[in-house]
Amino acid sequence: QVQLVESGGGLVQPGESLRLSCAASGFRIGNYGMNWYRQAPGKERELVAGIRSAGGSTSYADSVKGRFTISRDNDKNSVYLQMNRLDPDDTAVYYCNARRAFYSYWGQGTQVTVSS
């Protein structure tokens, strides 16, 4: 059974950091592009960061460039999102996504709340 499970979300104050993890099971992520999306209340889901399967090149939304870092560990079948200098605008449910050709898998999401 294909599954993506996110963890690491929580409540933090502005300026603090969080590290999200996404553990895959039922398939190997090595041949998949891996992505982090987020969805804030009342807003559409948006792509935050992505990392390619081959070469591991990364891309980021302008709003998180320089603050967030996506990485992957194919041996551990996991992908991560290091989030620094968090801002209240980063408050959202964060989703892990695996994509290859016509295949796209989603996790259930993890809540990140940035508030003082």
C-alpha positions in Angstrom: 0.0 0.0 0.0 1.4 3.3 -1.1 1.6 5.8 1.8 3.2 9.1 2.6 3.3 10.2 6.2 4.3 13.7 7.2 5.5 14.6 10.7 7.2 17.5 12.5 4.5 20.1 12.4 3.5 22.2 15.4 3.1 25.6 17.0 6.1 27.9 16.9 6.7 31.6 17.4 7.8 33.9 14.6 11.5 33.5 13.8 11.7 29.9 15.0 12.4 26.8 12.9 10.7 23.5 12.2 11.8 20.4 10.3 9.1 18.5 8.5 9.6 14.8 7.5 7.8 12.7 5.0 8.3 8.9 5.2 7.2 6.9 2.1 6.1 3.3 2.2 4.8 0.9 -0.5 7.2 2.4 -3.1 10.7 3.8 -3.5 11.0 7.5 -3.8 14.3 7.3 -5.8 12.6 7.6 -9.1 10.1 10.2 -8.0 10.2 14.0 -7.9 9.3 14.9 -4.3 7.4 18.1 -3.4 6.1 20.0 -0.4 2.8 21.9 -0.8 0.9 23.9 1.7 -2.7 25.1 2.1 -3.7 27.9 4.3 -7.3 28.4 5.4 -9.4 29.9 2.6 -6.5 29.6 0.1 -5.6 27.3 -2.7 -2.9 24.7 -2.2 0.5 26.0 -3.4 3.8 24.4 -4.2 6.4 25.4 -1.7 9.5 23.3 -2.7 10.5 20.5 -5.0 13.4 18.2 -5.5 14.1 16.2 -8.6 14.7 12.5 -8.6 17.8 12.7 -10.8 20.5 15.1 -9.7 18.5 16.4 -6.8 18.1 19.9 -8.1 15.7 22.0 -6.1 13.2 24.7 -6.6 11.3 27.0 -4.2 8.4 29.4 -4.1 9.6 33.0 -4.0 8.0 33.4 -0.6 10.2 30.8 1.0 13.5 31.2 -0.9 16.4 31.5 1.5 14.4 30.3 4.4 13.3 26.8 3.5 15.4 23.9 2.3 14.1 20.6 0.8 16.2 17.5 0.9 15.8 13.8 0.3 17.3 10.6 1.6 16.5 7.8 -0.8 18.0 5.2 1.4 15.6 6.2 4.2 12.8 6.6 1.6 12.2 10.1 3.1 12.1 13.7 2.2 12.5 16.7 4.5 11.7 20.4 4.7 13.8 22.5 6.9 11.9 25.8 7.6 13.8 28.7 9.2 12.7 32.2 10.2 9.1 31.1 10.2 6.5 33.8 9.7 2.8 33.9 10.5 2.1 33.8 6.7 3.7 30.3 6.7 0.8 29.0 8.8 -0.8 26.2 6.8 -1.2 22.5 6.4 1.9 21.1 4.7 1.5 18.2 2.4 4.1 15.8 1.0 3.8 14.8 -2.7 5.5 12.2 -4.8 5.2 12.5 -8.6 6.4 10.5 -11.6 4.8 10.5 -15.0 1.1 9.8 -14.4 1.6 8.8 -10.8 1.0 11.3 -7.9 0.8 10.4 -4.3 -0.2 12.6 -1.3 0.2 12.5 2.4 -2.4 13.5 4.9 -0.7 16.7 5.8 0.8 18.2 9.0 -0.3 21.5 10.6 2.2 24.3 11.0 1.1 27.3 13.0 3.3 30.3 13.5 2.0 32.6 16.1 3.2 34.7 19.0 
